[in-house]
Amino acid sequence: MFNAVYIEKNEQGQQARLAALDEDALPAGNVTVAVEYSTLNYKDAMAITGKGGAVVRQFPMVPGIDLAGTVLASSDPAYQPGDAVLLNGWGVGERHWGGLAQRARVDGDWLVPLPAGLSARQAMALGTAGYTAMLCLQALERHGLTPADGEVLVTGANGGVGSVAIALLARQGYRVVASTGRPQEAAYLQALGAAEVIDRAALSSPGKPLQAERWAAAIDSVGSHTLANVCAGLKADGAVAACGLAQGMDFPATVAPFILRGVSLLGINSVTRPKAERVSAWARLATDLDLDQLDRITHEIALGDAIDGASRLMDGGVRGRLVVDVNR
């Protein structure tokens, strides 16, 4: 038996509870993992609460798009019992049982070896949010961005992606401007490396198609009017890595920034990247980030607190990352 957050659906709707499950109930897969830590991402919160859109594609479901732990059994030649591994994406926690449990059975192709220098807890302090932030940085680097080009804007700065993005960019020598709806958290963002903190209200309402050129680049996890205004305020040949939709899925913009300033919109899909890209991103997280910053970003909770934590996350009451110790 193992403990898990378990989501069921009936005529009254979907409900999440902490349940003790038999290992025979685990879905098909060629690697079984003893999970040590998972996380609560925005997508997990949507899955558990049932708010904000349809995340869970089949029921019953164990949520959790991230996990880190140790291989218990494997018929995949790439992994042996005792190997330390992590996983994010691939529909885990949506179509396939996920990491908010003490056991997981998955496809070995979805796993990444835990990089040297990272503990399972540190890996989950980063999780999909940190991995996505690194994918954004790598996309901007491929576009040619360097610290000498100017300021980099990070929207949704108090969230998981935003927090890690600020720390990563600052460590690489960029001048980072953080946009947040919680100005009272300015000291936290500055401690991560933000040189300036602005109120998200400056970006979240409809704006002009072209605005004063300020940002050399941006990492946006918000979407909607915020993303449109970011594009409108990019310098010529600048770029924004877009990875989220906290404000909305719409993109109420014009083509003006793209055809008059040559800006680029770089879409970031963190769910189904090839394994080589995953390994590269995780290896850089282990070396390019000041891991001491993770303590500023991270709050640890027990598995039994995950359902309440999901509600707080949906209500905007969480900053940084929620790491879940599934064994307490």
N, C-alpha and C positions, 0 to 999 in steps of 0.2 A: 504494500500500500504506500501511497505517497500523497502529499497535500498539494492542492492546486486551487487557483481561482478558476471557477467553473461557471460558464455562461450557458443558460438554457433559455428556450423560447416557447411560450405557450399562447393561449388565446388572450391572456392579459398583457402580453408583450415579453420582452426579454428581461431576465433577472440574473444577477451575478452573486455568487456565494463562495465561501471557502469550503472545499469538499475534500474528503479522503477518497482516493480513487485506486482501483486495482491496476497494476502494471499491464495486465492483459488488455486494458481499455486503450492503451497508447496506440496511436495511428501507425500505419505502415512506415517503414524506414529502415535503412541499413546500418544506422549508428544510434546507439542509446547513450544518452548523456546524463550523468548525475549533475544536475544544475546546482551551482553555488550562488550565483547572483543573477538577477534580471534587473529591469528598469521599468519606469513608468514614463512612456512617451505620450505626446498628445494623441496619437493614433490609438494607443492602449486605453487612454481615458475615454475616447469616443466609443471604443468597443465595449468597455465595462459599463458605461453609463447609458449607452444607446443614444446619446445626443450627438448632434453635429453631422450626421450622415451615416450611411450604412457602411460599416467597416467589416463586421463579421459576415462572412459569405455562407457559412453553414453552421448548424447547431447540432449538438452541443459543441462548445469551443472553450479551449484554454487560451486566454489572451497572452500577450507578451511578445513583441516583435524582436526582442533582444534576449540573449542568454549567454552565460559563460560558465564553464564547468569542466568536468573530467569525463572522458570516454569510459563507459562501463562495459560495453560490448560493441563489436563492429564486424561486419562482413565486407566493409570497404577496405581495400588494401592500403589506402592512404592513412588510415587511423588504426591505432592499437589501444587496448585498454590501458588507462593511465595517462593518455595524451590530454594535454590542456588545450581547450578549443573555445571558440566563440562563434556566435551566429547573429546576423541581423538581416532582415528582409526576407525575400523569397516567399511572401505570403504567409509566413509563420505568424500565428496569432490572428490570422484572418481566414485562411482556408485550411490551415494545418495547425494542429495544437502547438502552442508557443511556450515561452519561457517563464511565465508566472506559475511555476510548478517545481517540484523537487526532481522530476524526471521529464525527459523529452526524448522522443524518437524521431529522427530526422534523416534526410538524405545527406550523405557525406559530402556531396558536391556543394552543399550550402554552407559548410563549415569552413572556418579559417583557423589555422593554428594560432594559439595565443602568442603574440610577439614576445620575444625576450625583453625583459625589463618592465612588462606590464603584469600586474596581478589580475585575477578574475574580477575583483572589486573595482580596480582602476579601469579595466576594460568596460565595465558596465557604467562607471561614472561618465565615461565617454559615450558608449552605446551608439545607437543610430544617429543621435544628435551630433556627437563629436565626429563620427565617421562622415556624416553629411557635410559638416563644416569643413573637413579636410577635402572632400570631393569638390566643394566650392572653391577653396583656395587653389587646388590643383588646376581647375578649369580656368581660373583667372591667370594663373602662371602660364598656362599654355597659350592664353591670349596675348601674353607678353608683359603682364603687369609686373612692375618693380616698385619698391618703396619710393624711388625718386619721382615717380609719376604723380604723386599727390595723395590726398586723403582718400580713405576707404570707409564707406558708410556701412554700418551693420544695423539692420532693422530687427525688431523683435528681440532687442538686446538682452532682456532678462530671461528669455527662454533658453532651452538647452542648446540649440544650434547657435543662437546669438552669443551666449556666454563663452562657448568654446571658440567660436570664430574670433571674438575679440582677443582672447588669450593667444590664439595661434598667430593672428596678424601682428599683434604687438611684439611677440617673440621674434618675428621675422623682420621687424624694424619699420613697420607701417605706422603712419599716424591714423588712428582709428577714431571715427565719430560714431557714437552709439545713439540710436533712436529708441526711446522707450515710453510707454504710457505710465510708468511708475518713476517719476523724477526723484522720489524719496530714496530710490535705490542707486543714486548717482555714485555714492562712495563705493559701493560694491562694484559697479562697472569700471570705475577708475582704478580700483585695486586690480582688476583683471587686465588693465592696460589701455582703457579708453582715454584718449586725450581730451575729449569733449563729449558731453551728453546733451542731446536735444530732445524736446518733447515730441512724441509721435504725432501730435495734433498738427504739426507743421507739414506733415506728409499725408495724413490719412483722409483729407477732404479733397474734392475735385479741384484740380489745379490747371494751370496753363499748359498747352501742349509742349511748349519750349520754355525753359526757365534758365536763370543764371547758371552758367557752367561752374560746378563746384567739385563734384566727386570724380576721382579718377576711376573708381570702381565701387561696387557694392555687393554685399551678400544679403539677400532678401528672403525672409521666411514668412512674409505677411501677405503679399499679393494685393489684388484689388487696386484701389486708388493709391495706396502706398507705393506699389511697384510702378504704377504709371508716373507718379511724381519723381521717383528715383530716376527712371529713364529720362525724364524731361530735364533733370538737373545734372546729368552726366556730362563730363567734358567730351570733346571730340575724340572719337575712337575709343571711348571708355566702354566698360562692360559691367553687367550685373549678372551674378549667378543667382538664379531664382530656384528656391527649393521648398517653398511652403505657401500656405493659404490661410493663415490665421485670421486675416481680415475678410477674405473671401476668395472664391475661385475666379471671379470675373477679372478682366484686365481692360478697364475703360480708358484706353490710351489712343493716340494717333500714331501714324507712321513718321511724323516729323522728326523725332530724335534719330530714327534709323536712317532716313534718307538725307537729312540735312547735316547731321553730325557724325554719321557712321558708327553709332553706338551698337553694341551687340548684346543680345539677350541670350544667356547661356542657361539652358534648362538642365537641372540636376535630378537625375533619377537614381535614388540610392537603393532601390529594391532589388534590381536584377542585374547588377554590374558583373562583368566577367571576373573570375576568381583572381586573375593577375592584378586587376585594378583594386580589388578588395585588399589583397595582401599588401600591395604598395601603400595604400592609404593607411592601413593599420600600422605598418612599419614606421611610417612617418609620424603618426600620432605618438608612437612610443619614444621617438627621438626629438621631434620638433616642438613638443609642448613641455612647458614647465609643469611637471606632474604635481608639484606642490600646490599649484593653482586648483587642482581638483578638489581639495578640501574646501575651498571657497565656494565652489560650484555645487557640491554634492550634499545631499541630505539622505541619510539611510533610514529605511523603514523595514518593518517585518512583513512577511507575506500576508499576514492577517490584517495589515493596515492598508493594503493596496486598493481595496474598493473605496475606502474613504479618501485615500490619496487621489484617486481618479476624479472624484467629485471636486476636490480642491483645485486640481489641475485645470479642469474645465472652467472653473469659476475665476481663473486667473490668480489663484492664491499661492502659487508656487514659483519660486525663482530657481534658475539653474536646473539641476538634475536630481531626480528621485531614484536612488538605488534601492533595490529590494533584495534583502537577504532572505532567500526562500526557505532557509532552514531554521528560521526563528519566527 
